[in-house]
Amino acid sequence: MRAVVVRRPGEKNPVEVVDLPDPGHPRPGEVRVRIHASALNYHDNIVMADPDTAADHVPLADGAGVVEAVGDGVTHLSPGDSVVGRFFPTWQAGNPVVDHFGTTPGIGLPGYAREIVVAQAAQFDRAPRGYSHAESATLTVAGLTAWSALMGDGGIRPGDTVVLLGTGGVSMYALQFAKLAGATAIVTSSSDEKLERARALGADYVLNYRTVPEWGDHIHQWTGGGADLVLEVGGPSTLPQSIRAVRIGGKISMIGVLTGISGEVPTGEIDMKQLRLRGVLVGHHQQQREMIRAIEGSGIRPVIDRSFPLDELGDALRYFTSGSHFGKVVIDI
Ligand SMILES: NC(=O)c1ccc[n+]([C@@H]2O[C@H](COP(=O)([O-])OP(=O)(O)OC[C@H]3O[C@@H](n4cnc5c(N)ncnc54)[C@H](OP(=O)(O)O)[C@@H]3O)[C@@H](O)[C@H]2O)c1
């Protein structure tokens, strides 16, 4: 079967198309899935660049396809089911239980840049009715992260105001979930053209973080006292403005590392505004099921910017890294 592996981590062209042996029949507790689509996430760049990534590692955490066979004891899936991957196969519900990616496909385990997977059945769940495989693949990471940040700990309610940074995969899902929940959505971007597209998707207020570097103060003023929740995908360089943007007693969901993994934190402002900052790591199985129910009920569809065939994964990664995308970049397999 065809696959793409990380051959040269850290180099300009880290991946290579290879032929791997067919993985065979599923054993007890396993499923055999024909993968039809995947999607790119920022962490894929980190995996590609990490010198510790094993040679021949199969990347990509997003995956969707069709079950071909199930092993003994598998009850939640049957042959013919359309399925979508799970980021944390061992986290069912409730409080976080993992602080590593050891059991995550595409990071600690072989991922979905391949045609056929035989793996623990817990790695997959039913995909939304009516979704294409490419659409389903975008749910594993971006969809679930946006859902858990807004609907889980974020606990947004109708009338709340949420701030979404940039127009990448997580933020564009979050925009749609925020509107579904009856919230006011503010979107920032480096591109006026992308902001217009965000408006068309339902954003109530938009602003360019390049031309308005003090965007947090601006949002504080526009909202008349601050937003209820900020989805912080930027990290150290954007956090100070996110703190400005949020209201007294508001929440910041710490999600992303686009500007790095450590930096100065204005702790005094956090104290004075009595904010709640919480790290978010994708989400758990129950949230994934709730998200899929909401998608089926609402008809929300992911924003897919562009798709590439598996053989062109290297080109897809370069395109994704350039930052010109709006929403998700998917891989057809
Ligand atoms: N914690 C988790 O569970 C989790 C899950 C998924 C993703 N993440 C992280 O969240 C971040 C976003 O992921 P993604 O998949 O949505 O990435 P993505 O699709 O690549 O989107 C990134 C977008 O963020 C915007 N951006 C870049 N630098 C920015 C800055 N300084 N200020 C504001 N916006 C900026 C850009 O939007 P414009 O082009 O519109 O400017 C860019 O297109 C990444 O760091 C990723 O690792 C974390």
The ligand as a Tripos MOL2 file, in Angstrom:
@<TRIPOS>MOLECULE
LIG
   48    52     1     0     0
SMALL
NO_CHARGES

@<TRIPOS>ATOM
      1 N1         -3.9060   22.7740   22.0470 N.am      1 LIG1
      2 C1         -4.4990   22.0900   21.1080 C.2       1 LIG1
      3 O1         -5.2150   21.1420   21.3620 O.2       1 LIG1
      4 C2         -4.3300   22.5050   19.6860 C.ar      1 LIG1
      5 C3         -5.0970   21.9150   18.6850 C.ar      1 LIG1
      6 C4         -4.9760   22.3850   17.3910 C.ar      1 LIG1
      7 C5         -4.0940   23.4090   17.1230 C.ar      1 LIG1
      8 N2         -3.3440   23.9170   18.1170 N.ar      1 LIG1
      9 C6         -2.4220   25.0100   17.8880 C.3       1 LIG1
     10 O2         -3.2130   26.1560   17.5770 O.3       1 LIG1
     11 C7         -2.5130   26.9560   16.6480 C.3       1 LIG1
     12 C8         -3.3850   27.1560   15.4370 C.3       1 LIG1
     13 O3         -3.6160   25.9030   14.8540 O.3       1 LIG1
     14 P1         -4.3660   25.8110   13.4690 P.3       1 LIG1
     15 O4         -4.3900   24.3700   13.0960 O.co2     1 LIG1
     16 O5         -5.6350   26.5570   13.4800 O.co2     1 LIG1
     17 O6         -3.2750   26.5410   12.5480 O.3       1 LIG1
     18 P2         -3.3780   27.0880   11.1130 P.3       1 LIG1
     19 O7         -4.5230   26.4940   10.3780 O.co2     1 LIG1
     20 O8         -2.0340   27.0170   10.5330 O.co2     1 LIG1
     21 O9         -3.7590   28.6160   11.3320 O.3       1 LIG1
     22 C9         -2.8620   29.5450   11.7870 C.3       1 LIG1
     23 C10        -3.4100   30.9400   11.5450 C.3       1 LIG1
     24 O10        -3.1660   31.7140   12.6920 O.3       1 LIG1
     25 C11        -2.9880   33.0460   12.3380 C.3       1 LIG1
     26 N3         -1.8080   33.5990   12.9860 N.ar      1 LIG1
     27 C12        -0.5180   33.3340   12.7480 C.ar      1 LIG1
     28 N4          0.2740   34.1120   13.5200 N.ar      1 LIG1
     29 C13        -0.5840   34.8820   14.2360 C.ar      1 LIG1
     30 C14        -0.4030   35.9020   15.1860 C.ar      1 LIG1
     31 N5          0.8100   36.3060   15.5650 N.pl3     1 LIG1
     32 N6         -1.5010   36.4940   15.7160 N.ar      1 LIG1
     33 C15        -2.7410   36.0910   15.3450 C.ar      1 LIG1
     34 N7         -2.9790   35.1360   14.4520 N.ar      1 LIG1
     35 C16        -1.9050   34.5380   13.9070 C.ar      1 LIG1
     36 C17        -2.8790   33.1070   10.8320 C.3       1 LIG1
     37 O11        -4.1310   33.6350   10.3720 O.3       1 LIG1
     38 P3         -4.2020   34.8050    9.2800 P.3       1 LIG1
     39 O12        -3.5580   34.2070    8.0540 O.co2     1 LIG1
     40 O13        -5.6400   35.0480    9.1360 O.co2     1 LIG1
     41 O14        -3.4340   35.9570    9.8090 O.co2     1 LIG1
     42 C18        -2.7020   31.6610   10.4250 C.3       1 LIG1
     43 O15        -3.2880   31.3630    9.2030 O.3       1 LIG1
     44 C19        -1.1950   26.2280   16.3940 C.3       1 LIG1
     45 O16        -0.1970   26.7280   17.2560 O.3       1 LIG1
     46 C20        -1.4970   24.8030   16.7500 C.3       1 LIG1
     47 O17        -0.3600   24.0560   17.1370 O.3       1 LIG1
     48 C21        -3.4450   23.4770   19.3880 C.ar      1 LIG1
@<TRIPOS>BOND
     1     1     2 1
     2     2     3 2
     3     2     4 1
     4     4     5 ar
     5     4    48 ar
     6     5     6 ar
     7     6     7 ar
     8     7     8 ar
     9     8     9 1
    10     8    48 ar
    11     9    10 1
    12     9    46 1
    13    10    11 1
    14    11    12 1
    15    11    44 1
    16    12    13 1
    17    13    14 1
    18    14    15 2
    19    14    16 1
    20    14    17 1
    21    17    18 1
    22    18    19 2
    23    18    20 1
    24    18    21 1
    25    21    22 1
    26    22    23 1
    27    23    24 1
    28    23    42 1
    29    24    25 1
    30    25    26 1
    31    25    36 1
    32    26    27 ar
    33    26    35 ar
    34    27    28 ar
    35    28    29 ar
    36    29    30 ar
    37    29    35 ar
    38    30    31 1
    39    30    32 ar
    40    32    33 ar
    41    33    34 ar
    42    34    35 ar
    43    36    37 1
    44    36    42 1
    45    37    38 1
    46    38    39 2
    47    38    40 1
    48    38    41 1
    49    42    43 1
    50    44    45 1
    51    44    46 1
    52    46    47 1
@<TRIPOS>SUBSTRUCTURE
     1 LIG1         1 GROUP 0 **** ****
